[in-house]
Amino acid sequence: MNFFRLHCHYHCKTVLLILTVGAVTALSAVSPSHNNVVILGGSGRIGTAIATHLIRRSSALPSSTGKIILVGRNPEQGQQSVQEVRDAASEFSSDGDSFEVEFQSISDVWDSKQLSPLFHDAAAVIHTAGPYHNRYPIPLRTAIESNVPVYLDVSDPLPYLDSSLELNEDAISSGTKALIAAGAFPGMSNLMAMEAAGSLPPGCQIIDSGFNYFTAGLGGSGDVNLYITNLGFGDDMPQYEKGRLNYFKALTGKLLGQVDFFTDAESIMAKRVGSQQVFSWPFPEAATVARELKITGRSHAAMGTAPEVWNVMLGLLVDLVPRPWWRNERFSQFMADFSQPLVKATDKWLQLSSPDGVGETHAMRIDVTAEDSNKDIFVSTIVQGHESFRQCVGQSAAEFCIDLLQEQSTDRSGGVSLVEQRYRDEDARKQMIEKMTSTPGTIDYSGAVVTRKANGATVGPSKMEEVLVLRSMEM
């Protein structure tokens, strides 16, 4: 067992146990004297971002005592992660209380026998140790079996989410309150879609929903994101057509055209991000949010990156390489390893050329279209931007966790839910959006901008809609 301890000074001492896929050691039970928050993926880039934001927001945590434990497979990386949290922690004021940070290594994050001792007496588990492809939600099941009050993850494959939702009754019985797919996208994006829908005139029927994302380079999320993206190119694209969920075998990775990541041409988002090309990727929200909103038309999800040449190269590769190859983990890992040097060089260039010196710019645009009884068409659009994709994911997951912990302190009911299910209530949703759009690094949040097209007006499809129709017809 490897421990690297950091004693910092904060408002509270809630125990946060953060794990990554581990290597070497046998585990003995961690026996915290207070509350534990177990975060799978702690020595990774997302895990440290979560830990940092939890420390920043420690005064909002229910418990007044505790510590953070970062857990991963690599002791050297773990020590670096503790130091990273230490450096970030030095920016916050102290009031004399001790907030302890540790690292511990484990060999396999998907092994319930290793997880069970860590989950003992835990207040929460946050699972960020992807990829989740071709996996069963063992960490969630173990958390339920261990009666952990709060569980959260940033998973994205639709089959994984479906398997997690099947554990709902078990979670109710154990009192485990679980929120899945709760990062930036999916996660915050789902919250924004529900807000966009809720801002439409009363009585409207939801027709379409669209999710478009942009991240400069890797957005600071780490090398594993390359691997996850590659695996996704082998998946069928889940999206709604005519109000029914369909899976399109050759749509993933296809270039769809330009998206305006702004609602006002004079806004900071227009200058900072502007219009970016995007390609289809199998984000689950195209299916899950469409199902929640009961849309009658089409849904889609797409993403783009910078520089533009990466979008073009990825589009060509997806056309050239057979889909089964992308689904092969060894091939996708090889492609990720092969492209890493160039990607890292690109990220460095983005950092040097970025106005904030970060080079991890992230943006989301959510559109929800509806029709009223007069056949007038309304489009509700929300745009959000952040200096760092990595920080946005970490902050979003941390805020979701804090919200769950606060509720669990007075309401011990359990269950497994998606973000769009948990935040159906307008007041609860607006409170979460306010917290998430007030985080450090947020560039802009437009709020819902609703436009109306009167009955009888000529409403032609956008270029993206034309491409989606053509692609769907080809499938």
N, C-alpha and C positions, 0 to 999 in steps of 0.2 A: 504494500500500500504506500502511496506517495502523497504526502501532504505538504503544501506550501501555504503558510498562514499569513494573512494580512489583517492587521487590526487598525481599523479606521474609526473615525468619530462621526456619528450621524444622529439623526433624531430618534431612530428606533433600531432594533436589532432582530428583525425577523430573519429566520434562517432560510437561505436560498441555496438549494443544492442543484448545481448545474452540471449535466453530464454530456459527454460526447462519446461516440463509438469508441470503445476502449481496447487496449491491448493487454496488458500483461497481468494483472495481479488477481489474487483471490480476495474476495470481499468479506470482511467481517462487518457486523451490523454497525451502522452509524447510529449512535443513541443520543440524539440531541435532547437537551433538557427543555427546549422550548419548541416553537414551530419551525418545520422545514418546508422550503419550497424547492422541489426537485426539478431542475431544468435540464433536460437531455439535449446536449449540444453546447455545453458551457465554455469549453476552451476554443470553440469556433468563433468566427466573426460575428455571427448573429447572437450567440450565447453571451459574449462579453458586452454587446450592445444592450441586451436585455438586463444584464446584471447592473450595468451603469445606470440605466434609467430607473430601475427599482431602487437603487441607492438614492438617486436624485429625488425620487418621490416617496422616500421612506416614511415621511410623516403621515402619508395617507394609508399606510399598512395598519391593519387592526392590532397586530402584536407590538409590544414595546421592547421585546428582547429577541435576539437571534443572530444568525450569521448566514453568509453566502458560501456555498461549497461548489466550486467548479470541478466537474468530473469528466475526464477524458482518457484516451488511450496513451497519449504521449506526455510523459512527465516534463520534458523540456518545453513543449508547447504549453503545457499547463502552467508552468512557472512563468512563462511569458504572459499568459493570459491574466494571471494574478497581478503581475506587474502593470499590465495595461489597465486593469480595473483600479489599481492603486493610483496610477497617474491621473485617471479620470476623477477618482474620488478626491484627490487633493484640491480640485476646483470648488468643492462644496464646503460650506461652512460647517463647523463642528460645535457641539454644545456639551461635550464631555462624555456622551454615551459612546460605548464601544460597539462597532459593527465589524464582525469578524468575517474574513474571506479566506477560503481554503481551496486547495485542489486535491482531487483524489482520482486515481486511475481505475478503470474497470476494463474487462476484455470484450464484452459484447452487450450493447445496449438493447438488443432484441432477446436477451436471455432473462426470463422471469426470475430464475434462481438468483441471479446477480442483482436484479432490480429490487426484489422483495425486501432485503435488509435495509436498502436505502430509503424505501418508501415507508418504513415503519415510523409511525408518529409524524409523518409529513403533513404539512398544512396544504401544500400544493405541489403539483408536478407540471413542469413546462417542457414539452418535447420538441426540440428543434434539430435533432440528429438525423437528417435525411441522408439519402433519398428514401422515399416511402414506396417506391415502385415494387410491385410483386411482394408486398409484405402484408402480414396480418398485424393489427394494432395490439401487439403484446404489451407495450408500456401502458396503454389505456386499460387493458384487461387486468394487468397487475395492480394498477392504481385502484381499480374498483375492488379487487379481491383484498387489497390492503386497507380498504375503507378510507382512502385519501379524500379529504373534503373537496379539493379543487384540482382539476386536470385541464390542461390547455396544450394544443399543439399547432404547428404551422404546416400541417400536411396538405397535399394538393391532389394526388391521383383520385379520381372519382371512385374506383373500386375500394380504395382504402377508406374513404369517407363512408361509403355504404356499409362496410364491415364495422366501422366504429359506431354508426347509428344503430346497428343491430344489437349493440350492447346497452341500449337505453334502459331496458327494464332492469338489467343487473345494476346499472348505475343508480336507478331510483331506489332499489332495495338497499344498496350500500350507503346511500346518501352522498355519492360522489357527483359533484356538479362539474360536468365536462363540456368544454367549448372547443370545437375542432376547426381546422383551417382558419386560424385566428392570428394572421400576421398582417402584412400590408395588402398584398393581393395573392391569394384570397385573404379576406379578413376585413380590413378597413374599407376596401373596395365594395364589399357586400353591404357594409353599413351605409356607404354613400349611395348605393343603388336603392336601398330601402328609403333613404331620405329623399332621393330624386323622385321616386314613385309617390311618396307621401306629400310632395309639394305640388302635385298635379291637381287640377280642379276636382272637387268631389263628384263621384258618380262616373268617372272615366273608366273605360276598359283598357287595361294595359295591352299594347300590341307587341312592341319590340323592346329588347334590352341589349345594350352594347357596352362592352368593357374594353378600353384601349389603354395600354401602359407603355411607358418609355423609361429606360434606364441607361445612363451613360456607362458604357463598358459593362463591368460586372457590378457596378454600383457599390463596390466595397464588400460584397457578400461572400467572397472567398471562392477558391477553385472548385469546390463541390458544386457550385451553381452551374458551371460549364457542363459537368457530368449530368446533372438533373435536366438541363435544357436538352441535351442530346438524347437522353432516354425518352423525353416527351415527344421527340420527332417520330418515334416509332408507334405512338399511340393514335388511335382513331380520335377524330375531333368531335366532342359532344356538343351539340347545339340544337336549339329548337327550330323547327320549320313547320309553319302552319299550326303552331300550338302543340306540337308533339316533339318529344326528344328523339333525335336521330344521331347516328354515329357515322361520320364520313371518313373513309379509310385513307384518302389521299389529300385531305384538306390541310392537315397540320403542316406548318412551315411555309405555306403558300403566301407570297406577298400580296397584300390587299390594297396598297396605296397609301396616300398621305392622310394623316389625322392632325387636326388643329388642337394642340394641347393648351387652348385658351378659349375664353368666351368673349374677350374684349381685345381687339387688336392693339390697344394702347397699354394693356396690362403688363405686369412684370413677367408673367408666364409666356406671353407672346414674344418678348425679347429674350427671355432666358432659355426657353425650350422651342417655341415656335411650332412649325409643322414638321412631323416626322413620319417616315414610312414604317408600317407595321406588318407583321406576318401572323397568321393564325397559330395559336398554341393551345393545347387542351386544358386550359384553366377550368376548374370545376364549376366556378360561379356562373358560367354560361348555361349550365344545366340546373344547378341548385337554386339560384336566385330566380331564374325563369319559372321554375316549378313553384316557388314560394309566391311569386307575383301572378301566377296563372296567366301567363301571356298567351295571346292567340296568334302571334306571328313568329318572328325570328329572333334568335339571340346569337351573339357571337362574342368571342374574346380574342384579343390579339395583343402583341407586344412588338416593340422596336428597340433598337439600341443605337449607339453612336460609337464610332463614326459610321456614316451611311454605307460604306463599303462592306461592313459586317453583315448588314441586312441582305445585301446582294449576294455575298458569298454563301450565307446560310441558305438562301433561296435556291441557289444553284446546287449546293450539296444535297439538299432535301430532294431535289428533282433527280439527281444522279444516283444517289445511294438507295438501295432497296430498303423499304420500311423494316423488314425483319432484322436487318443489320443494326438499325438504331435501337431496336428493342433488346439486342444482345448487350449485356452489361460490359463485357470485355471490350467490345468494339467502341461503345460510347465512352468508356474510360480512356481507351487509346486515343480517340479523337480529342478528348478533353486535354490529355497530357500533351499531345502533339501541338495543340494550339496555345497552350499556356504561355510560352515565352512571348509570342506575338501579342496575346491579350494583355499580359502584364505591361509590355512596352506601351500598348495603347492606353491602358489605364494611367500610366505615368504621364503620358502626353496630355490626357484629359485633365489630370490634376494640375499640371503646370499651366494649362490654357484656361482653366475654369476661373470665373470671377471670384469664387469663394475659396479657391485653393484646395478644394476637396475632390472635384472631378467625379462625383458619384451621383449626379443629379437624377432625380426620380420624378415621374409625373404620372397622373392617372386622369383619364377622362371617362365619365360614366354618362350614358344617354339612355333615358327611358321614354318611350313614345306611347301615347295613349289617344283614344278617340272618345268624344262625348256623344250624347244622344242626338246632337245636331250634325254628326259626322265631321265636326271640326277636329283637326289634329293638333295635339300639344306635344312638345318635346321638352323634357326637363333634363338639363345638363349640369353636371358638377365637375369642376376641375380642381385638382390638388397638386401641389408641387413641394418637393423637399430637397435639401442640399445633398442628402445621402440616402440611397435605397436601403443600405444596411441599417442605418440609424432609424429609418422609418419603420422597418420591420421590427427591430428591437423595441422601439418605443410603443408601437401598436400592441405587440404581444404583452409587454409589461403592463400597459394600461388595461388591457382585457383581464389580465391576471389580478390586478389590484381591484378591479370592479367585482370579480368573482369572490375574492377574499372578503371584501367589504360586505357583500350580500350574504356570504356563508356564515359570517359572524352572528347574523340574526335569523337566517333562514337556512336550515340544514337539509332542505329537499334536494334530491339528486336528479340526474338525467343527462343524456348526451344531446347536444344541440349544435347547429350551425349558427354563425353570426346573425344571418337574416331571420332565424327563428327566435333567437334570444332577444333581439332588439326590435320586435314588432311594435312595441309601445313607443309612441312619438317622444315623450318626455325622456325616457331612458336613452333612446337613440340620440337625441340632441345633446344630452349631457356627455355621452361618450365622444361624439364628434367634436364638441367643444374642447375636451381634454386632449384629443388626438391632434387637433389642428392648432393647439397652443404649445406644442412641443418645440424644443430648441432645433433650429435648422429648417423649420417650415418656411417655405418661400411664399406660398399663397394658398388660399382656399376660397373658391368663388362663391360657395353656397349654391343653392339650386337656382338656375336661371331658366325660366320657363318661357318658351316661345310658342305662338299660336299661328296656325295656318287655317284660315276660314274654309268652310264647306264650299266647294266649287272652285277653289284655287287649284292651280296646276302644281301638283306636288310630285316631282320626279325623283327617282332614286338617286342617292349619292353614288359617287364612283365606287366606294367600298361596297355598297349594297349591290351594285351591278356585278362586281367581281364575285361576291358571295353567291348570288343567284347563278352565275355561270359555273362557278366551281361546284355548287350543289347539283346542278344538272349533269355535270361530268361524272359525279361519283357513282 
